């Protein structure tokens, strides 16, 4: 048995080191990228975008039954274990209003803001819990790619739909329709403030992976402008998300978003308390190895209202 990554969520299927022989059985092409590292372990070159994409294909096929998955060149190819952690921790959040039981099935409605070309959050959430997802994105190429993934995999085709956000200034508006209700929203916001800031972040990643700086660095996990940076950085994006969430306060039980920089938390908390008057705020930390990440969750509903919401809308 491989060493357990105890920092990951207890239900995360990726708590153990990658079993490459098993993954190669699921996807033979992964074998071309596996080598023995200086520690005598099997691994892939995580600075190689093709290796990372092939690993993701194998993980999605083996653990989630996704037989056809691909993304356009240069688009974000996210680490699967961290994405799964976010989904599992939000599931725990839903259980609080459901007598400690995680609600499963299609009656649970989820909105993924910035679903990306990879569609990974809806895939994991649907395959783990049977939840129904709507994913939105401002990039038409990402929208087309996500729709293609859904169409190519019958196991998810009835549980995930994709919407194009045509107005780059809006987040929830025009995506959340009148009469629609969501149990929670998720988001992995662009966290750089400019293209140059994103390039510097890439250089740091490559250095940490033991690669020399390149004249035109390759993003090992990819990412287009709309995925990586936003004018004003993540704090500006989240501020806009918070302001718009007030407009849909009665249409969603929990709004959530990842926050990459802990120094942004005090400002975000102030916005939530003084800016829009949320009823409750939760900051939930997650750990992947040495990296600590977190997401912020807020609601405009009282504890009693959330319990009534669950009883009315979620059928366990």
Residue pairs with C-beta under 8 A, 6 or more apart in sequence:
1 16
2 16
2 17
2 18
2 19
3 16
3 17
4 15
4 16
5 14
5 15
5 16
5 17
5 81
5 288
5 289
6 15
7 287
7 288
7 289
8 14
8 15
8 81
8 84
8 85
8 287
8 288
9 15
9 84
9 85
9 88
9 89
9 286
10 88
11 88
11 91
11 128
12 81
12 84
12 85
12 88
13 63
13 84
14 59
14 63
14 80
14 81
14 84
17 41
18 42
18 43
18 55
18 59
20 30
20 34
20 42
20 43
21 42
22 62
23 30
23 55
23 58
23 59
23 62
24 30
24 31
24 34
24 58
26 58
26 61
26 62
27 54
27 57
27 58
27 61
27 62
29 54
29 57
30 44
30 54
30 55
30 57
30 58
32 54
33 44
33 45
33 48
33 50
33 51
33 54
33 55
34 42
34 43
34 44
35 42
35 43
35 44
35 45
36 42
36 43
37 43
44 51
44 52
44 54
44 55
45 51
46 52
46 209
46 220
47 206
47 209
47 210
47 211
47 218
47 220
48 220
49 77
49 218
49 219
49 220
49 221
49 222
52 77
52 220
52 221
53 70
53 71
53 77
56 69
56 77
56 78
56 80
56 118
56 120
57 69
57 70
59 80
60 66
60 69
60 80
60 120
60 123
61 67
61 69
63 80
64 123
64 124
64 127
64 128
65 127
65 153
65 155
66 123
66 127
66 149
66 153
66 155
66 156
67 152
67 153
68 149
68 152
68 153
69 118
69 149
69 152
69 153
70 145
70 148
70 149
71 77
71 117
71 118
71 145
71 222
72 117
72 141
72 145
74 219
74 222
74 223
74 224
75 116
75 117
75 118
75 141
75 142
75 145
75 222
75 223
75 224
75 227
76 116
76 117
76 118
76 221
76 222
76 223
76 224
76 227
76 228
77 118
77 221
77 222
78 116
78 118
78 120
78 188
78 221
79 221
79 288
80 120
80 124
81 288
82 286
82 288
82 293
83 120
83 121
83 124
84 124
84 128
85 286
85 288
86 121
86 186
86 188
86 258
86 286
86 295
87 121
87 124
87 125
87 128
87 129
87 186
88 128
89 284
89 286
89 295
90 184
90 186
90 254
90 256
90 295
90 297
91 102
91 128
91 129
92 102
93 184
93 254
93 256
93 282
93 284
93 297
94 102
94 103
94 108
94 183
94 184
94 254
94 310
94 314
95 101
95 102
95 103
96 306
97 253
97 303
97 306
97 307
97 309
97 310
98 310
98 314
98 316
101 316
102 129
103 129
103 183
103 310
103 314
103 316
104 129
104 130
104 131
104 316
105 129
105 130
105 131
105 315
105 316
106 130
106 131
106 132
106 159
107 132
107 313
107 314
107 315
108 129
108 130
108 131
108 132
108 183
108 314
109 131
109 132
109 134
109 180
109 181
109 182
109 183
109 313
110 122
110 125
110 131
110 132
110 133
110 134
110 182
110 183
110 184
110 185
110 186
111 133
111 134
111 135
111 136
111 172
111 175
111 176
111 182
111 184
111 185
111 186
111 252
112 121
112 122
112 133
112 134
112 135
112 136
112 185
112 186
112 187
113 136
113 171
113 172
113 175
113 185
113 186
113 187
113 189
113 241
113 257
114 136
114 137
114 138
114 187
114 188
114 189
114 190
114 226
114 227
115 121
115 122
115 135
115 136
115 137
115 142
115 146
115 162
116 137
116 142
116 146
116 227
117 139
117 141
117 142
117 145
117 146
118 145
118 146
118 149
119 135
119 145
119 146
119 149
119 150
119 160
119 162
121 133
121 135
121 186
121 188
122 133
122 135
122 156
122 159
122 160
123 149
123 156
123 160
125 131
125 133
126 132
126 133
126 156
126 159
126 160
127 155
127 156
130 159
131 159
132 159
132 160
133 159
133 160
133 161
134 160
134 161
134 162
134 163
134 175
134 182
135 146
135 160
135 161
135 162
135 163
136 162
136 163
136 164
136 165
136 175
137 143
137 146
137 162
137 164
137 165
137 226
138 164
138 165
138 166
138 168
138 226
139 224
139 226
139 227
140 164
141 224
142 224
142 226
142 227
143 162
143 163
143 164
146 162
147 162
150 156
150 157
150 160
150 161
150 162
151 157
163 175
165 171
165 174
165 175
166 174
167 173
167 174
169 240
170 244
171 237
171 240
171 241
171 244
172 185
172 241
172 244
172 245
172 247
172 248
173 244
173 247
176 182
176 248
176 251
176 252
180 251
181 251
181 252
181 313
182 251
182 252
182 253
183 252
183 253
183 254
183 309
183 313
183 314
184 252
184 253
184 254
184 255
184 256
184 297
185 252
185 254
185 255
185 256
185 257
186 256
186 257
186 295
187 241
187 256
187 257
187 258
188 257
188 258
189 230
189 234
189 237
189 238
189 241
189 257
189 258
190 226
190 227
190 228
190 229
190 230
190 233
190 234
190 237
191 228
191 229
191 233
191 234
191 260
191 261
192 198
192 201
192 228
192 229
192 230
192 233
192 234
193 229
193 230
193 231
193 232
193 233
193 236
194 229
194 231
195 225
195 228
195 229
197 229
197 233
198 223
198 225
198 228
198 229
199 217
201 228
202 217
202 218
202 219
203 213
203 217
205 219
205 220
206 212
206 213
206 214
206 217
206 220
207 213
209 220
230 236
230 237
232 239
234 259
234 260
234 261
234 264
235 261
235 264
235 267
235 268
238 257
238 259
238 264
238 268
238 271
238 296
239 267
239 268
239 271
239 275
241 255
241 257
242 255
242 268
242 271
242 272
242 275
242 276
242 298
243 271
243 275
243 276
245 252
245 255
245 276
245 298
245 300
246 276
246 277
246 300
249 300
249 301
250 300
250 301
253 299
253 301
253 306
253 309
253 310
254 297
254 298
254 299
255 297
255 298
255 299
256 295
256 296
256 297
256 298
257 295
257 296
258 293
258 294
258 295
259 265
259 268
259 294
259 295
259 296
260 293
262 292
262 294
265 283
265 294
265 296
268 296
269 281
272 278
272 281
272 296
272 298
273 281
276 300
277 300
278 298
278 299
278 300
279 299
279 300
279 301
279 302
280 298
280 299
280 303
281 296
281 297
281 298
282 296
282 297
282 298
283 294
283 295
283 296
283 297
284 294
284 295
284 296
284 297
285 292
285 293
285 294
286 292
286 293
286 294
286 295
287 293
299 306
301 309
